Amino acid sequence: MSTHEQTVTSHVHRDDEGSRMGMWLFLFTELILFGGMFFIYSVYRYLHHDDFHVAAKNMNVLIGTANTIILLTSSMTIAVSIAAMQRGKKMLSLTLQSITVIFGFIFLVNKYFEWTAEIGHGNYPGSPELVNQNAGQILFFGLYYVMTGLHGLHVIVGMIVIIFMMRFTMKDIITPDSYVKLEAAGLYWHLVDIIWIFLFPLFYLIT
Amino acid sequence: MSADAAAINQNGHESYLEYKGKYKGIFAWILSTDHKRIGILYMVALLTWFIAGMVLGGLIRLELISPGRDIVDPQTYNAFFTLHGVIMLFIFVIPGIPAVFGNFFLPIMLGAKDVAFPRLNLFSWYLYMTGGILVILAILLPGGAPDTGWTFYIPYSIRTNTNMIITLTAVFILGFSSILTGLNFITTIHRLRAPKMGWFKMPLFAWALYATGWIQVIVTPIIGITLLLVIVERVFSVGLFDPALGGDPILFQHLFWIYSHPAVYIMAVPAMGVISEIIPTFARRTIFGYKFIAFSSIAIAVFGSLVWAHHMFAAGMTDTAEFVFSLLTFLVAIPSAVKVFNWTATLYKGSIELDPPMLYALAFIFLFSIGGLTGVIQGVLSVDIHITDTYFIVGHIHYVVFGTAGFGIFASLHYWLPKMIGKMYNIAHAKVAFWILFIGFNFLYFPFFIMGWLGMPRRSYDYLPEYHVYHLISTIGSWVMIAGILYMFYNLLISVFKGKRITDKNIWGGETLEWFVDTPPTLENFDEEPEINDPYAYKQNEIEAEEVR
């Protein structure tokens, strides 16, 4: 559009403002997608208030807290990587992007140990222990696995997206003049972070 | 004029149909990011699915021609009405007008070269096709076709042994395709309007697509997550909806209708946009109350998202909730009525030409009025309890969905297809086909209201003899309507292959931008920056044009 000059070499239409708008709309749909589950969570927590408290005692607050810190830090690194790109520091940006991916990976490793421990305690859908519990506890763990599972999928997708961004940075497709792709990836990663910020208190801190 | 001369315009640009890109043959289409080609791709797929859905509907009617078994067993019958619903709603009318005519004409109407995200647009089409193929797999794979009805109500949808997971995945993917189309259109309307195309110089079809885009973006994720949870429920039995594990099946119904009620507007609002284009064109008169029509689309989007629980009055709710949802249901009728009054006011003192698109548009107003008013009746709590799950509902949904989205698509086909392919259909045949279709439609669906009121339950394989006469009339009506539809498609199809080639830019004398580009349009739609006029100022524009001459 008028605010952006078209590149001479390619005739591809470029509209950074439009791309950002598209990305925000997409994030909006993601929020509503998770919103559906938060809605279900709130209904069942209202109906089975006490059971949710009992079940939440099984959560490992230490790992949860560690993961919160890890994700928050990773949000910072991806934000700084965009700032570095804007200032033309390609290597710094690349390093920060890779650190973000590593943080994402550590988050998933923690999640793996956490899930394994829970499954070891018999807290998984359809387990002999859980079936004998109250409905509220079954629902708590059902929601726990579904919501953190879907969030985990988003972490994986976010990592893949950032790996692509690293490739684009190396190939100079993302440059200090044209970094809207990296910005969009950053926005997506922040979304992943924000959802976790709500998951953490709802599952770990309600005891 | 010879074919070659018609293919190239005065600036030496060939039409989008003849443009040769990187790829050849079929790949020139299925890898094209041109919004016009994608529109045609959608059209071919959609109409093919429509025929499939129509055949299923015809078979349902045939089974119900008399009490007892006629052609299929009950299980097959259940699969028939489920697939008829899934195909017609999720694969035909929901993508419907936006995917075909929105894709083709929205950028042209705004004075743009393409949509905001052309590659995403093609990706949406692939998602759509994937969803369609999964539905075919759900029919063919061992396990059997889904038999829950298109509403997938819990607990049956987690108990049945038919191919539910694959069907739910299909609808999930179709929803994703719908979201991306909506996102694309919203961004296109915000960012790609021609410099002088202000918000209130946009054609009303663009306004309708804008409202629809927001509904798609806001509510479709809800059905996505809900169906995903049903899949998870089936695979891992987590208990979120399963009453045996403490879940609440009514919660599923809420989540389902939070999407599926607004989905009615995803179908209807674009069709209303089409009618708002056709009526002024064939009445040769400025649209009455432009801003009212534009804002009523937005009002429908807002109110329509808040009325979902009126599908569940009999499912168990507090009295307060029932009153609130009943009131909101009445309110949503207001913006719809605003549109109907504005259309009829536009006709007043117009020079009306009864060409095929206008016939479909007028039928739309008639059918939508019946469908809409029978909907208002159901908003009355006491009446709703009486007619819940009867044929009255089935009649209402067919008048609303087929009467608006279906007739909207037929109207669009007759209005825009000549522009899209540069060939004209036979107008006399189109008119005859319309009347057969319209009469068949009313014979098919009107008896539903009567037998529903008398208590005939919907989705039933068998029925009491007292309902026989209504079912018989309805089934005969279905034959008439199918004959009309086939006649209409035959007429259009013949025009695609053998029709008279036209190069006239403005076939119907419309004032929106698509009538000022070549027929068929060139690859980049416009050779120069288009001149933006008031889209409906017929007399004024004509006088100004006269002065210029």
Chai-1 contact restraints between the chains, C-beta under 6 A:
chainA,res_idxA,chainB,res_idxB,connection_type,confidence,min_distance_angstrom,max_distance_angstrom,comment,restraint_id
A,D15,B,R191,contact,1.0,0.0,6.0,A-B,restraint_1
A,G18,B,A116,contact,1.0,0.0,6.0,A-B,restraint_2
A,G18,B,T187,contact,1.0,0.0,6.0,A-B,restraint_3
A,G18,B,R191,contact,1.0,0.0,6.0,A-B,restraint_4
A,M21,B,T187,contact,1.0,0.0,6.0,A-B,restraint_5
A,G22,B,F117,contact,1.0,0.0,6.0,A-B,restraint_6
A,G22,B,L183,contact,1.0,0.0,6.0,A-B,restraint_7
A,G22,B,T187,contact,1.0,0.0,6.0,A-B,restraint_8
A,L25,B,L183,contact,1.0,0.0,6.0,A-B,restraint_9
A,L25,B,V217,contact,1.0,0.0,6.0,A-B,restraint_10
A,T29,B,I179,contact,1.0,0.0,6.0,A-B,restraint_11
A,T29,B,V217,contact,1.0,0.0,6.0,A-B,restraint_12
A,T29,B,P221,contact,1.0,0.0,6.0,A-B,restraint_13
A,I32,B,P221,contact,1.0,0.0,6.0,A-B,restraint_14
A,L33,B,P221,contact,1.0,0.0,6.0,A-B,restraint_15
A,L33,B,G224,contact,1.0,0.0,6.0,A-B,restraint_16
A,L33,B,I225,contact,1.0,0.0,6.0,A-B,restraint_17
A,G36,B,I222,contact,1.0,0.0,6.0,A-B,restraint_18
A,G36,B,I225,contact,1.0,0.0,6.0,A-B,restraint_19
A,V43,B,L251,contact,1.0,0.0,6.0,A-B,restraint_20
A,P125,B,F236,contact,1.0,0.0,6.0,A-B,restraint_21
A,P125,B,S237,contact,1.0,0.0,6.0,A-B,restraint_22
A,P125,B,V238,contact,1.0,0.0,6.0,A-B,restraint_23
A,G126,B,S237,contact,1.0,0.0,6.0,A-B,restraint_24
A,A135,B,G246,contact,1.0,0.0,6.0,A-B,restraint_25
A,I138,B,G239,contact,1.0,0.0,6.0,A-B,restraint_26
A,I138,B,L245,contact,1.0,0.0,6.0,A-B,restraint_27
A,I138,B,G246,contact,1.0,0.0,6.0,A-B,restraint_28
A,L139,B,G246,contact,1.0,0.0,6.0,A-B,restraint_29
A,G142,B,V238,contact,1.0,0.0,6.0,A-B,restraint_30
A,G142,B,G239,contact,1.0,0.0,6.0,A-B,restraint_31
A,G142,B,L240,contact,1.0,0.0,6.0,A-B,restraint_32
A,V146,B,V232,contact,1.0,0.0,6.0,A-B,restraint_33
